[in-house]
Amino acid sequence: MKATRLPKEHELHLLKKLSTDDEYRARFEKSPSDALREIGVPDSAMADLDPATLKPGKLADKDAIADAHKKLDQESLLGHACMVFPMLRVDYGAPGSGKPS
């Protein structure tokens, strides 16, 4: 079984649609491939997915999918957060620092 995932932007978009849009959910249950194309997932990305994930089927309820979206979104935010440490120059204005005193 392949462990390939969709790009994070498509995962988030998909989970948002599946947790809020009843018509999209119905289309996804009937044809996941068509529904993924509808949100811009390229065929090349779908070709790398496990074929079993693209079979028609019943989805989890919207609340469970909304929870998955929230967790993935938080993971994205944490993964992109960076720490910027303030730089304090204690020699500012000291002789030889090149700055005015």
DSSP file (Angstrom, degrees, kcal/mol; ACC not computed):
  #  RESIDUE AA STRUCTURE BP1 BP2  ACC     N-H-->O    O-->H-N    N-H-->O    O-->H-N    TCO  KAPPA ALPHA  PHI   PSI    X-CA   Y-CA   Z-CA
    1    1 A M              0   0    0      0, 0.0     2,-0.2     0, 0.0    49,-0.0   0.000 360.0 360.0 360.0 136.4    0.0    0.0    0.0
    2    2 A K        -     0   0    0      1,-0.1    48,-0.3     2,-0.0    46,-0.0  -0.504 360.0-157.0 -77.6 146.0    1.3    3.5   -0.9
    3    3 A A        +     0   0    0     -2,-0.2    -1,-0.1    46,-0.1     2,-0.1   0.136  45.8 136.5-107.2  17.7    1.7    6.0    1.9
    4    4 A T        -     0   0    0     44,-0.5    46,-0.4     1,-0.0     2,-0.3  -0.398  35.0-163.1 -70.3 140.9    1.5    9.0   -0.4
    5    5 A R        -     0   0    0     -2,-0.1     3,-0.1    44,-0.1    -2,-0.1  -0.809  24.2-101.2-118.1 161.7   -0.6   11.9    0.8
    6    6 A L        -     0   0    0     -2,-0.3     5,-0.1     1,-0.1    -1,-0.0  -0.402  55.8 -82.1 -70.7 157.8   -2.1   14.9   -1.0
    7    7 A P    >>  -     0   0    0      0, 0.0     4,-2.2     0, 0.0     3,-0.9  -0.356  46.1-111.4 -57.9 146.6   -0.3   18.2   -0.7
    8    8 A K  H 3> S+     0   0    0      1,-0.3     4,-2.7     2,-0.2     5,-0.2   0.844 116.2  57.2 -53.2 -40.6   -1.3   19.9    2.6
    9    9 A E  H 3> S+     0   0    0      1,-0.2     4,-2.0     2,-0.2    -1,-0.3   0.888 110.2  44.6 -61.2 -37.9   -3.2   22.7    0.8
   10   10 A H  H <> S+     0   0    0     -3,-0.9     4,-2.9     2,-0.2    -1,-0.2   0.872 111.1  53.7 -73.7 -36.7   -5.4   20.1   -1.0
   11   11 A E  H  X S+     0   0    0     -4,-2.2     4,-2.7     2,-0.2     5,-0.2   0.946 111.5  45.4 -60.3 -47.2   -5.8   18.1    2.2
   12   12 A L  H  X S+     0   0    0     -4,-2.7     4,-2.3     2,-0.2    -2,-0.2   0.920 114.4  47.8 -63.0 -44.3   -7.0   21.2    4.1
   13   13 A H  H  X S+     0   0    0     -4,-2.0     4,-2.5    -5,-0.2    -1,-0.2   0.927 113.0  49.2 -62.7 -44.5   -9.3   22.3    1.2
   14   14 A L  H  X S+     0   0    0     -4,-2.9     4,-2.8     1,-0.2     5,-0.2   0.939 111.8  47.3 -60.9 -48.8  -10.8   18.8    0.9
   15   15 A L  H  X S+     0   0    0     -4,-2.7     4,-1.4    -5,-0.2    -1,-0.2   0.884 111.3  51.9 -63.0 -37.5  -11.5   18.4    4.6
   16   16 A K  H  X S+     0   0    0     -4,-2.3     4,-0.7    -5,-0.2     3,-0.3   0.943 112.6  45.0 -62.7 -47.3  -13.1   21.9    4.7
   17   17 A K  H >X S+     0   0    0     -4,-2.5     4,-2.8     1,-0.2     3,-0.9   0.915 113.2  50.3 -62.6 -43.2  -15.4   21.0    1.8
   18   18 A L  H 3< S+     0   0    0     -4,-2.8    -1,-0.2     1,-0.2    -2,-0.2   0.734 112.4  47.9 -70.1 -21.0  -16.2   17.6    3.3
   19   19 A S  H 3< S+     0   0    0     -4,-1.4    -1,-0.2    -3,-0.3    -2,-0.2   0.533 127.3  21.4 -94.7  -6.3  -17.1   19.1    6.7
   20   20 A T  H << S+     0   0    0     -3,-0.9     2,-0.7    -4,-0.7    -2,-0.2   0.617 105.7  71.5-132.0 -22.2  -19.3   21.9    5.3
   21   21 A D     X  -     0   0    0     -4,-2.8     4,-2.4    -5,-0.2    -1,-0.2  -0.854  47.7-173.9-114.6 101.9  -20.7   21.2    1.9
   22   22 A D  H  > S+     0   0    0     -2,-0.7     4,-2.0     1,-0.2    -1,-0.2   0.871  87.8  51.4 -61.6 -39.0  -23.4   18.5    1.7
   23   23 A E  H  > S+     0   0    0      2,-0.2     4,-2.0     1,-0.2    -1,-0.2   0.909 111.0  47.6 -66.6 -41.2  -23.5   18.5   -2.1
   24   24 A Y  H  > S+     0   0    0      1,-0.2     4,-2.8     2,-0.2    -2,-0.2   0.910 109.1  54.7 -65.1 -41.2  -19.7   18.1   -2.4
   25   25 A R  H  X S+     0   0    0     -4,-2.4     4,-2.5    -8,-0.3    -2,-0.2   0.910 107.7  49.9 -57.5 -43.1  -19.9   15.3    0.1
   26   26 A A  H  X S+     0   0    0     -4,-2.0     4,-1.5     1,-0.2    -1,-0.2   0.907 111.9  47.5 -63.7 -41.7  -22.4   13.5   -2.0
   27   27 A R  H  X S+     0   0    0     -4,-2.0     4,-2.7     1,-0.2     8,-0.3   0.899 111.8  50.8 -65.8 -39.4  -20.3   13.9   -5.1
   28   28 A F  H  < S+     0   0    0     -4,-2.8    -2,-0.2     1,-0.2    -1,-0.2   0.901 107.1  53.3 -65.3 -40.9  -17.2   12.7   -3.2
   29   29 A E  H  < S+     0   0    0     -4,-2.5    28,-1.3    -5,-0.2    -1,-0.2   0.859 115.1  41.7 -62.6 -34.5  -19.0    9.6   -1.9
   30   30 A K  H  < S+     0   0    0     -4,-1.5    -2,-0.2     1,-0.2    -1,-0.2   0.893 137.5   3.7 -79.6 -41.4  -20.0    8.7   -5.5
   31   31 A S     X  -     0   0    0     -4,-2.7     4,-2.3    -5,-0.1    -1,-0.2  -0.681  57.3-178.0-150.1  88.2  -16.6    9.5   -7.2
   32   32 A P  H  > S+     0   0    0      0, 0.0     4,-2.6     0, 0.0     5,-0.2   0.880  87.1  55.5 -55.2 -39.3  -13.7   10.6   -5.1
   33   33 A S  H  > S+     0   0    0     21,-0.5     4,-2.3     1,-0.2     5,-0.2   0.938 109.7  44.8 -60.7 -47.4  -11.5   11.1   -8.2
   34   34 A D  H  > S+     0   0    0      1,-0.2     4,-2.0     2,-0.2    -1,-0.2   0.904 113.5  50.8 -63.5 -40.4  -13.9   13.5   -9.8
   35   35 A A  H  X S+     0   0    0     -4,-2.3     4,-1.0    -8,-0.3    -1,-0.2   0.879 109.7  50.2 -66.1 -37.3  -14.5   15.4   -6.5
   36   36 A L  H ><>S+     0   0    0     -4,-2.6     5,-2.4    -5,-0.2     3,-0.6   0.907 109.3  50.8 -67.2 -40.6  -10.7   15.7   -6.0
   37   37 A R  H ><5S+     0   0    0     -4,-2.3     3,-1.9     1,-0.2    -2,-0.2   0.892 102.7  62.7 -60.5 -37.9  -10.3   17.1   -9.6
   38   38 A E  H 3<5S+     0   0    0     -4,-2.0    -1,-0.2     1,-0.3    -2,-0.2   0.816 104.8  45.5 -58.3 -32.8  -13.1   19.5   -8.8
   39   39 A I  T <<5S-     0   0    0     -4,-1.0    -1,-0.3    -3,-0.6    -2,-0.2   0.315 128.7 -94.6 -96.7   9.3  -11.0   21.1   -6.1
   40   40 A G  T < 5 +     0   0    0     -3,-1.9    -3,-0.2     1,-0.3    -2,-0.1   0.587  69.2 151.9  97.1  10.9   -7.9   21.2   -8.2
   41   41 A V      < -     0   0    0     -5,-2.4    -1,-0.3    -6,-0.1    -2,-0.1  -0.651  44.3-128.2 -75.6 122.6   -6.0   18.1   -7.3
   42   42 A P    >>  -     0   0    0      0, 0.0     4,-1.8     0, 0.0     3,-0.7  -0.338  12.8-118.5 -72.0 153.2   -4.0   17.1  -10.4
   43   43 A D  H 3> S+     0   0    0      1,-0.2     4,-2.3     2,-0.2     5,-0.2   0.836 113.7  62.3 -57.6 -33.9   -4.2   13.6  -11.9
   44   44 A S  H 3> S+     0   0    0      1,-0.2     4,-0.7     2,-0.2    -1,-0.2   0.875 104.4  46.8 -62.7 -36.8   -0.5   13.2  -11.2
   45   45 A A  H X4 S+     0   0    0     -3,-0.7     3,-0.6     1,-0.2     4,-0.4   0.887 112.4  49.8 -71.0 -38.9   -1.1   13.6   -7.4
   46   46 A M  H >< S+     0   0    0     -4,-1.8     3,-1.2     1,-0.2    -2,-0.2   0.833 101.4  63.2 -68.9 -31.0   -4.0   11.1   -7.5
   47   47 A A  H 3< S+     0   0    0     -4,-2.3    -1,-0.2     1,-0.3    -2,-0.2   0.782 100.9  53.3 -63.7 -26.0   -2.0    8.6   -9.4
   48   48 A D  T << S+     0   0    0     -4,-0.7   -44,-0.5    -3,-0.6    -1,-0.3   0.577  91.8  96.2 -85.0 -10.3    0.4    8.4   -6.4
   49   49 A L  S <  S-     0   0    0     -3,-1.2   -44,-0.1    -4,-0.4   -46,-0.1  -0.424  91.9 -93.2 -79.1 155.4   -2.5    7.6   -4.0
   50   50 A D    >   -     0   0    0    -46,-0.4     3,-2.0   -48,-0.3     4,-0.4  -0.531  34.2-133.6 -62.8 124.9   -3.5    4.2   -2.9
   51   51 A P  G >  S+     0   0    0      0, 0.0     3,-1.4     0, 0.0    -1,-0.2   0.789 102.6  66.9 -55.4 -28.5   -6.3    3.1   -5.3
   52   52 A A  G >  S+     0   0    0      1,-0.3     3,-1.0     2,-0.2    -2,-0.0   0.793  93.2  59.8 -63.5 -26.6   -8.4    1.9   -2.4
   53   53 A T  G <  S+     0   0    0     -3,-2.0    -1,-0.3     1,-0.2    -3,-0.0   0.631 100.8  56.0 -76.5 -11.8   -8.7    5.5   -1.2
   54   54 A L  G <  S+     0   0    0     -3,-1.4   -21,-0.5    -4,-0.4    -1,-0.2   0.283  81.8 110.3-103.3  10.0  -10.4    6.5   -4.4
   55   55 A K  S <  S-     0   0    0     -3,-1.0   -24,-0.1    -4,-0.1    -3,-0.0  -0.604  78.7-100.3 -82.9 145.5  -13.2    4.0   -4.3
   56   56 A P        +     0   0    0      0, 0.0     2,-0.3     0, 0.0   -26,-0.2  -0.269  62.3 132.7 -59.3 150.6  -16.7    5.2   -3.7
   57   57 A G        -     0   0    0    -28,-1.3     2,-0.3   -29,-0.2   -26,-0.1  -0.979  55.8 -65.4 178.2 176.0  -18.0    4.9   -0.1
   58   58 A K        -     0   0    0     -2,-0.3     2,-0.2     1,-0.0   -28,-0.0  -0.644  47.7-137.9 -84.0 134.5  -19.7    6.4    2.9
   59   59 A L        -     0   0    0     -2,-0.3     3,-0.1     1,-0.1    -1,-0.0  -0.479  21.5-101.3 -87.4 159.5  -17.9    9.3    4.6
   60   60 A A        -     0   0    0     -2,-0.2    -1,-0.1     1,-0.2     5,-0.0  -0.275  57.7 -78.7 -65.9 165.5  -17.5   10.0    8.3
   61   61 A D     >  -     0   0    0      1,-0.1     4,-1.8     4,-0.0     3,-0.4  -0.257  42.6-107.5 -69.4 162.1  -19.9   12.6    9.7
   62   62 A K  H  > S+     0   0    0      1,-0.2     4,-2.7     2,-0.2     5,-0.2   0.826 116.2  57.0 -61.9 -34.7  -19.1   16.2    9.2
   63   63 A D  H  > S+     0   0    0      2,-0.2     4,-2.1     1,-0.2    -1,-0.2   0.905 106.6  48.9 -65.0 -40.4  -18.1   16.8   12.8
   64   64 A A  H  > S+     0   0    0     -3,-0.4     4,-1.9     2,-0.2    -1,-0.2   0.898 114.0  46.4 -65.2 -39.9  -15.4   14.1   12.7
   65   65 A I  H  X S+     0   0    0     -4,-1.8     4,-2.4     2,-0.2    -2,-0.2   0.887 110.1  53.3 -70.1 -38.4  -14.1   15.6    9.4
   66   66 A A  H  X S+     0   0    0     -4,-2.7     4,-2.4     2,-0.2    -2,-0.2   0.884 108.3  51.3 -62.1 -38.1  -14.2   19.1   10.8
   67   67 A D  H  X S+     0   0    0     -4,-2.1     4,-2.3     2,-0.2    -1,-0.2   0.910 109.3  49.6 -65.0 -42.1  -12.1   17.9   13.8
   68   68 A A  H  X S+     0   0    0     -4,-1.9     4,-2.5     2,-0.2    -2,-0.2   0.900 110.7  51.1 -62.6 -40.2   -9.6   16.4   11.4
   69   69 A H  H  X S+     0   0    0     -4,-2.4     4,-2.7     2,-0.2     5,-0.2   0.930 109.6  49.9 -61.2 -45.8   -9.4   19.7    9.5
   70   70 A K  H  X S+     0   0    0     -4,-2.4     4,-2.4     1,-0.2    -2,-0.2   0.916 112.2  47.0 -60.8 -44.2   -8.8   21.6   12.7
   71   71 A K  H  X S+     0   0    0     -4,-2.3     4,-2.3     2,-0.2    -1,-0.2   0.915 114.0  46.8 -65.3 -43.2   -6.0   19.3   13.8
   72   72 A L  H  X S+     0   0    0     -4,-2.5     4,-2.1     2,-0.2    -2,-0.2   0.890 112.3  50.7 -66.3 -38.5   -4.3   19.4   10.4
   73   73 A D  H  X S+     0   0    0     -4,-2.7     4,-2.2     2,-0.2    -2,-0.2   0.913 111.3  47.7 -65.5 -42.5   -4.6   23.2   10.2
   74   74 A Q  H  X S+     0   0    0     -4,-2.4     4,-2.6     1,-0.2     5,-0.2   0.897 110.2  52.9 -64.4 -39.5   -3.1   23.5   13.7
   75   75 A E  H  X S+     0   0    0     -4,-2.3     4,-2.4     1,-0.2    -1,-0.2   0.895 108.3  51.3 -61.4 -39.6   -0.3   21.2   12.7
   76   76 A S  H  X S+     0   0    0     -4,-2.1     4,-1.2     2,-0.2    -2,-0.2   0.917 110.3  48.1 -63.6 -43.6    0.3   23.3    9.7
   77   77 A L  H  X S+     0   0    0     -4,-2.2     4,-0.8     1,-0.2     3,-0.4   0.922 114.0  45.9 -64.4 -43.4    0.5   26.5   11.8
   78   78 A L  H  < S+     0   0    0     -4,-2.6     3,-0.5     1,-0.2    -1,-0.2   0.876 110.4  54.3 -67.2 -36.4    2.9   24.8   14.3
   79   79 A G  H  < S+     0   0    0     -4,-2.4    -1,-0.2     1,-0.2    -2,-0.2   0.739 113.9  41.2 -69.4 -22.4    5.0   23.4   11.5
   80   80 A H  H  < S+     0   0    0     -4,-1.2    -1,-0.2    -3,-0.4    -2,-0.2   0.459  89.2 108.3-105.1  -2.8    5.5   26.8    9.9
   81   81 A A     <  -     0   0    0     -4,-0.8     2,-0.4    -3,-0.5    -3,-0.0  -0.476  48.7-170.5 -72.7 144.7    6.0   28.8   13.1
   82   82 A C        -     0   0    0     -2,-0.2     2,-0.5     2,-0.0    -2,-0.1  -0.966  21.4-122.8-134.8 154.7    9.5   30.0   13.7
   83   83 A M        -     0   0    0     -2,-0.4     2,-0.6     2,-0.0    -2,-0.0  -0.842  20.3-167.9 -98.0 128.2   11.2   31.7   16.6
   84   84 A V        -     0   0    0     -2,-0.5    -2,-0.0     0, 0.0     0, 0.0  -0.963  11.7-152.0-115.6 114.3   12.8   35.0   16.0
   85   85 A F        -     0   0    0     -2,-0.6     2,-0.1     1,-0.1    -2,-0.0  -0.708  20.7-116.4 -88.2 132.3   15.0   36.1   18.8
   86   86 A P        -     0   0    0      0, 0.0     2,-0.7     0, 0.0    -1,-0.1  -0.400  22.9-136.5 -67.2 142.4   15.4   39.8   19.4
   87   87 A M        -     0   0    0     -2,-0.1     2,-0.6     2,-0.0     0, 0.0  -0.893  17.3-165.9-103.1 117.3   18.9   41.0   18.9
   88   88 A L        -     0   0    0     -2,-0.7     2,-0.8     2,-0.0     0, 0.0  -0.908   7.5-153.1-105.3 118.8   20.0   43.5   21.5
   89   89 A R    >   +     0   0    0     -2,-0.6     3,-0.6     1,-0.2    -2,-0.0  -0.813  15.1 178.8 -93.2 112.4   23.1   45.4   20.7
   90   90 A V  T 3  S+     0   0    0     -2,-0.8    -1,-0.2     1,-0.2    -2,-0.0   0.601  77.7  59.7 -87.3 -10.8   24.8   46.4   23.9
   91   91 A D  T >   +     0   0    0      2,-0.1     3,-2.6     3,-0.1     2,-0.2   0.319  69.6 136.2 -99.1   9.7   27.7   48.1   22.2
   92   92 A Y  T <  S+     0   0    0     -3,-0.6     6,-0.0     1,-0.3     9,-0.0  -0.393  80.6   9.2 -60.8 121.5   25.5   50.6   20.3
   93   93 A G  T 3  S+     0   0    0      1,-0.3    -1,-0.3    -2,-0.2     3,-0.1   0.353  96.8 132.5  90.0  -5.0   27.3   53.9   20.6
   94   94 A A  S X  S-     0   0    0     -3,-2.6     3,-2.1     1,-0.1     5,-0.4  -0.459  71.9 -86.1 -75.9 152.6   30.4   52.5   22.1
   95   95 A P  T 3  S+     0   0    0      0, 0.0    -1,-0.1     0, 0.0    -3,-0.0  -0.343 116.2  18.9 -58.3 133.0   33.8   53.6   20.6
   96   96 A G  T 3  S+     0   0    0      3,-0.1    -2,-0.1    -3,-0.1    -5,-0.0   0.418  93.0 105.6  86.9  -0.6   34.7   51.5   17.6
   97   97 A S  S <  S-     0   0    0     -3,-2.1    -6,-0.1     2,-0.2    -5,-0.0   0.647  84.5-127.2 -84.1 -14.0   31.1   50.2   17.1
   98   98 A G  S    S+     0   0    0      1,-0.3    -6,-0.1    -4,-0.3    -1,-0.0   0.499  75.1 109.7  81.5   2.7   30.6   52.4   14.0
   99   99 A K  S    S-     0   0    0     -5,-0.4    -1,-0.3    -8,-0.2    -2,-0.2  -0.802  79.2 -92.4-109.5 153.3   27.4   53.8   15.5
  100  100 A P              0   0    0      0, 0.0    -1,-0.1     0, 0.0    -6,-0.1  -0.268 360.0 360.0 -62.4 148.8   26.9   57.3   16.8
  101  101 A S              0   0    0     -9,-0.0    -9,-0.0     0, 0.0    -2,-0.0   0.412 360.0 360.0-105.4 360.0   27.4   57.8   20.5
